[in-house]
């Protein structure tokens, strides 16, 4: 049984899969398996995988019907035989030759289990445009208040995470936009956060990604945020950062009334607490709310009087 299972959900872009597998091939650490779950309509990804099977174990499955994300992620995870699961998207890749060694070392220090995450660098094509390295500050934030992730997901993409294989791991298939947030919060209910202070994953950013296609689309963002608050409970709004996040959601999606929001709720009920918040927000003109300090003051006043 391998120590690490690298679970790769793929959809087209064989060039991305090849880049990822090349980064796996040069790893110093070798106690791993690779699982590729392929939603592609053709065999190009399979052909790439076949090239690398002589170098390390790959289990490949071609889905007869595309599962989409995150169902395709879940299929790859469900096939994992390793002690630890590392989901890594096909458009991302390992940044250093010792990346898997550093993940394995962190896991070895926590045989009881942990929610391990590393830093990352973001690339658009060959250009790096953002980097983040976590440390003890992020660990303490997650231990003290994991809900802060709703306001700012400083963990980043699922590709940076490593979790124990408890045979029960799955992402919520009802959501796409908040899918990583919901999963992280659920894992952090039972696992201690452990940050690796190194950028071990390169994140590829391109227009075809679900996240890039969903930004500022009220028909996607609003229903999923309503689903999230229904799942976690309105008590999360007692966290001022979460309150501010939902305040900014209403503003950034361009809503001017509760009726505007209800048009995009997709059958999800808007809780009374949000209606109360957003009714206050709707009293102020958009130009005023675009002034950051003004918006923060009004939001703070609303938070105090709506608790």
C-alpha positions in Angstrom: 0.0 0.0 0.0 1.6 3.3 -1.1 2.0 6.2 1.4 0.7 8.8 -1.0 -2.1 8.6 -3.5 -1.9 11.4 -6.2 -5.4 11.8 -7.5 -5.7 13.6 -10.8 -9.0 14.5 -12.3 -8.5 15.3 -15.9 -10.6 16.9 -18.7 -9.0 17.4 -22.1 -5.7 19.4 -22.3 -3.3 16.4 -22.5 -0.4 19.0 -22.5 -1.4 19.9 -18.9 -1.5 16.3 -17.9 2.0 15.7 -19.5 3.4 18.7 -17.6 2.0 17.4 -14.3 3.2 13.8 -14.9 6.7 15.1 -15.8 6.8 17.0 -12.5 5.8 13.7 -10.8 8.5 11.7 -12.7 11.4 13.8 -11.3 10.3 13.6 -7.7 13.0 12.3 -5.2 10.2 10.6 -3.1 8.8 7.5 -4.7 6.3 5.9 -2.3 3.2 6.9 -4.2 0.6 5.9 -6.7 -1.0 8.0 -9.4 -4.7 7.8 -10.2 -6.1 9.6 -13.3 -9.9 9.9 -13.7 -10.5 11.2 -17.2 -13.6 13.1 -18.3 -12.2 13.7 -21.8 -14.2 12.8 -24.9 -11.1 11.3 -26.6 -8.1 9.2 -25.8 -5.4 11.9 -25.8 -5.0 12.0 -22.0 -4.9 8.2 -21.9 -2.1 8.2 -24.5 -0.1 10.6 -22.3 -0.6 8.4 -19.3 0.6 5.3 -21.1 3.9 7.0 -21.8 4.6 7.4 -18.1 3.5 4.0 -16.8 7.0 2.6 -17.3 8.3 5.1 -14.8 5.7 4.9 -11.9 2.4 3.2 -11.2 -0.6 4.9 -12.9 -4.2 3.7 -12.6 -6.2 5.3 -15.4 -10.0 5.3 -15.8 -11.9 6.8 -18.7 -15.4 7.9 -17.7 -18.0 6.8 -20.2 -20.0 10.0 -19.5 -18.3 13.2 -18.2 -18.8 13.5 -14.5 -17.8 17.1 -14.2 -16.3 18.7 -11.1 -16.3 17.9 -8.3 -17.8 14.4 -9.1 -14.7 13.6 -11.2 -12.5 14.6 -8.2 -14.5 12.3 -6.0 -14.1 9.3 -8.3 -10.3 9.7 -8.3 -10.3 10.0 -4.5 -12.5 7.0 -4.1 -9.9 4.8 -5.9 -7.0 5.8 -3.6 -5.2 3.0 -1.8 -2.6 5.2 -0.1 -2.5 6.2 3.5 -2.7 9.9 2.5 -4.6 11.5 -0.4 -3.2 14.3 -2.5 -5.7 15.7 -5.0 -4.0 17.6 -7.7 -5.7 19.1 -10.7 -4.4 18.3 -14.1 -3.6 22.0 -14.9 -1.4 22.3 -11.8 2.0 20.7 -11.2 4.6 20.0 -8.5 7.0 23.0 -8.2 10.1 21.3 -6.8 11.8 17.9 -7.0 11.3 17.5 -3.3 7.7 18.6 -3.1 6.3 15.1 -2.4 9.1 14.5 0.1 8.1 17.6 2.0 4.4 16.5 2.0 5.4 13.0 3.1 7.6 14.3 5.9 4.8 16.5 7.2 2.4 13.5 7.1 4.9 11.3 8.9 5.0 13.8 11.8 1.2 13.5 12.2 0.3 9.7 12.1 -3.0 10.6 13.9 -4.0 12.7 10.8 -3.8 16.4 9.9 -5.0 18.9 7.3 -1.7 19.6 5.6 -1.3 22.4 3.0 1.6 24.1 1.3 2.2 27.4 -0.4 1.7 27.9 -4.1 2.7 30.0 -7.1 0.1 31.0 -9.8 1.0 30.9 -13.5 -0.7 32.2 -16.5 1.1 30.5 -19.3 4.8 30.8 -18.5 4.3 33.9 -16.3 4.2 33.7 -12.6 1.9 36.4 -11.3 1.2 35.5 -7.6 2.8 33.5 -4.8 1.8 32.6 -1.3 3.8 30.8 1.4 1.8 29.9 4.6 3.2 29.6 8.1 2.4 29.5 11.8 0.2 32.6 11.4 -2.1 30.7 9.0 -2.1 27.6 11.3 -3.2 29.7 14.3 -5.9 31.4 12.2 -7.3 28.1 11.2 -7.2 26.7 14.7 -8.8 29.8 16.2 -11.4 30.6 13.5 -11.6 28.4 10.4 -14.7 30.4 9.3 -12.3 33.2 8.3 -11.6 31.2 5.2 -15.1 32.2 3.9 -13.8 35.8 3.8 -10.4 35.0 2.5 -9.4 31.5 1.3 -5.7 31.8 2.1 -5.3 28.0 1.8 -5.9 28.3 -1.9 -6.6 25.5 -4.4 -7.3 21.8 -3.5 -4.0 20.9 -5.2 -2.0 22.3 -2.2 -3.7 20.0 0.3 -2.9 16.6 1.8 -5.3 14.7 4.0 -5.4 11.2 5.6 -7.3 8.5 3.6 -10.2 7.8 5.9 -12.2 6.2 3.1 -15.0 8.8 3.6 -13.5 11.8 1.8 -15.6 13.5 -0.8 -16.4 17.0 -2.1 -20.0 18.3 -2.0 -21.2 17.7 -5.6 -24.0 20.3 -5.2 -21.6 23.2 -5.5 -18.7 24.3 -7.7 -17.9 27.9 -6.6 -17.6 27.3 -2.8 -16.7 23.6 -3.1 -13.2 24.0 -1.7 -14.4 26.2 1.2 -17.1 23.8 2.2 -14.6 20.9 2.1 -11.9 22.6 4.0 -14.3 23.7 6.8 -15.6 20.1 7.1 -12.0 18.7 7.3 -10.9 21.3 9.8 -13.7 20.1 12.2 -11.7 17.0 12.9 -8.1 17.6 11.6 -5.5 19.9 13.0 -4.1 22.4 10.3 -0.4 22.0 9.4 1.2 24.5 7.0 4.3 23.7 5.0 6.1 27.0 4.6 7.1 26.5 1.0 5.5 27.0 -2.5 5.4 23.3 -3.5 2.6 23.6 -6.1 2.3 25.6 -9.3 -1.3 26.6 -10.1 -2.1 27.0 -13.8 -4.8 29.6 -14.5 -6.6 29.7 -17.8 -10.1 30.9 -19.0 -11.6 27.4 -19.3 -11.6 26.8 -15.5 -14.8 26.6 -13.6 -13.7 29.4 -11.2 -12.7 31.7 -14.0 -16.1 31.1 -15.7 -18.0 31.7 -12.4 -16.6 35.0 -11.2 -19.2 37.7 -10.6 -22.0 35.6 -12.1 -24.9 36.0 -9.7 -26.7 32.9 -11.0 -23.7 30.9 -9.7 -22.3 32.8 -6.8 -25.5 33.6 -5.0 -27.2 30.2 -4.9 -24.0 28.6 -3.7 -23.4 31.1 -1.0 -27.0 30.6 0.2 -26.5 26.9 0.1 -23.3 27.3 2.2 -25.1 29.4 4.9 -28.0 26.9 5.0 -25.5 24.0 5.5 -23.4 25.8 8.1 -26.1 27.8 9.8 -26.7 31.5 10.1 -24.7 31.6 13.3 -21.6 31.9 11.0 -22.7 35.6 10.5 -21.6 36.3 14.1 -18.1 36.1 12.7 -17.6 39.7 11.5 -15.4 38.6 8.6 -18.1 36.3 7.3 -20.7 39.0 7.8 -18.5 41.4 5.8 -18.1 38.7 3.1 -21.8 38.4 2.6 -22.1 42.2 2.7 -19.6 42.5 -0.1 -21.3 39.6 -2.0 -24.5 41.7 -2.3 -22.6 44.8 -3.4 -20.2 43.1 -5.9 -23.0 41.2 -7.6 -24.8 44.5 -8.2 -28.0 43.9 -6.3 -30.0 46.9 -5.2 -32.9 45.1 -3.4 -33.8 41.8 -1.9 -36.1 41.3 -4.9 -33.0 41.6 -7.1 -31.3 38.9 -5.2 -34.3 36.6 -5.1 -34.3 36.5 -8.9 -31.0 34.6 -8.8 -31.5 32.5 -5.6 -32.5 29.5 -7.7 -35.0 28.3 -5.1 -32.7 28.8 -2.1 -34.3 30.7 0.7 -32.6 34.0 1.8 -32.4 33.8 5.6 -33.9 36.7 7.6 -30.5 37.7 8.9 -29.3 38.3 5.3 -32.4 40.1 4.3 -32.0 42.4 7.3 -28.3 43.0 6.3 -29.0 43.6 2.7 -32.0 45.8 3.3 -29.7 48.2 5.2 -27.1 48.0 2.4 -29.6 48.8 -0.3 -30.3 52.2 1.3 -26.9 53.4 0.3 -26.0 54.4 -3.3 -23.6 52.1 -5.2 -20.9 54.9 -5.5 -20.8 55.2 -1.8 -20.5 51.5 -1.2 -17.6 51.4 -3.6 -15.6 53.6 -1.3 -13.9 50.9 0.9 -13.7 52.9 4.2 -17.3 54.0 3.9 -18.6 50.5 3.1 -16.6 49.1 6.1 -18.1 51.7 8.5 -21.7 51.1 7.3 -21.1 47.3 7.4 -19.7 47.6 11.0 -22.7 49.6 12.1 -25.0 47.0 10.5 -23.2 44.2 12.2 -23.5 45.8 15.7 -27.2 46.5 15.4 -28.1 43.2 13.6 -26.5 40.8 16.0 
